[in-house]
Amino acid sequence: MAEKQKTIKEKVSVSGVGLHTGQPVTLTFLPAPVHHWFKFQRIDLPDQAIIEANVDNVMSTERGTTLGKNNALVHTTEHVLAALIGMDLDNCLLQVDGPEIPIMDGSSKLFIEALQKAGVVEQDEERVYFELKENLTYECTERKIEMLAVPQDTYRITVMVDYNSEILGTQHASIYRREEFAPEISMCRTFVFLHELEALLKHNLIKGGDLDNAIVLIDKELPKEKIDYLKKVFHKEDVEVKGKGVLNNTKLHFYNEPARHKLLDIVGDLALVGQHMKIHILAARPGHYGNTQFAKKIKDRIKKQKKEQYFPKINLHTDPLIDVREIMNILPHRHPFLLVDRIVELTPEHVIGMKNVTINDYWFPGHFPDEPLMPGVLIIEALAQTGGILALKTMPDPENYQTYFLKIENAKFKQKVVPGDVLIMRMDLAEPIRRGICHMIGRAYAGNKLVCEADMTAQIVKVRNIQTKASVV
């Protein structure tokens, strides 16, 4: 049975301080409609700007993932996005009355608890997963980040962290199912080495940082004056560390809590892909920069696979649905400008046509004598003629109508088309035909590869008192 999309039953709020400003902030989760995904709304701004949880909106990955749009920013989004994924949600609006998500205890736990209190409800639309078809890699040698995604029938993440530290050492963490996130990962807090913390404090950053919302790792013994300084900074009467270890001897939830928190960050940052995934992520020394860069690669792969799913799977040796003689009864084009040999598939929403590209085609002697290529403009024309058949077949008497180009947009050429290729043209209606206006998405293929794509708009026009149609589109 297909899974349904999910949102929360009712709104719920949490309050805390922002990590960077130290100012109070309230975050409110609200139910959202299907296909909404996750969006942030800055209700403290005059226009109450909405910022989609989309990797294209990443503005910074310095000490957290910051999203922005039209001069509106929201900082430290990764922990709350991880909670939404961990709760298996699809749609939620997050209203925040400041520029930051409250840091809470430095994990996703309190967000999870709030969402559990709000409850989860199924929606009417089915959930669509992205299923990876082949391995995908990312590497940043400068930051020593390595990431690999492999096909998987669940959502699985494996993390390795290695900071060349006696205290942290090399740690691993993993989840095999989304259901493991809440009990095994959500409570794992952010961590920082003391020398990193001192640099941030020196630059007047992390004003909301506290020993209650971060694990501070100490890799060398502290002199008394340093301990006194930390007492003052964190407003704590008792600050201590026994030798090397964790400041204030904070008890870790797990021996590998830092690695588990890095896994939490990956879950949150990869939510910026924009949909649930069936995928196995393996990450070595990850961080927000690498996570979001990898999210961009995954999003690009999603686009690529969506395009590939349109590749016409047809038998080139079957009889045509519409042969060239009937095509000439529909279209006005004639030699040498008729660029569709046959139609092999036709529905009310799409059409698939074919053209055999041969060295005898009239353009090859001049384009080019030493390297025969089909001109891109003629590939567009072949698509247009194929789309013309889709449009005109909606009319009861197509021979009395013509189609005229109104607009061509987003035309891209991916591969060469050469003599010997079979050019396959697919045109899909982008929306229903209204008042004779046809918006179509065109894709041309050769040799199992996409060679051209474009968005096209044409108009169906009735033609009166003609014997032979003039060439159009």
Secondary structure, DSSP 8 states (H G I E B T S, - for coil): ---EEEEESS-EEEEEEBTTT--EEEEEEE---TT--EEEEETTSTT--EEE--GGGEEE-TTS-EEEETTEEEB--HHHHHHHHHTT-S-EEEEESSSB-B-TTSSSHHHHHHHHHH-EEEEEEE---EE--S-EEEEETTTTEEEEEEE-SSEEEEEEEE-S-TTT-EEEEEESSGGGHHHHTTT---EEEHHHHHHHHHTT--TT--TTSSEEEE-S---HHHHHHHHHHHT-S-----SSEEGGG---SSTTHHHHHHHHHHHHHHGGGSS-EEEEEEEES--HHHHHHHHHHHHHHHHHHHHHTTS----TTS--SB-HHHHHHH----TTS----EEEEE-SSEEEEEEE--TTSTTTTTS-SSS----HHHHHHHHHHHHHHHHHTTSSSGGGEEEEEEEEEEEEE-S---TT-EEEEEEEESS--BTTEEEEEEEEEETTEEEEEEEEEEEEEE--S-SS-----
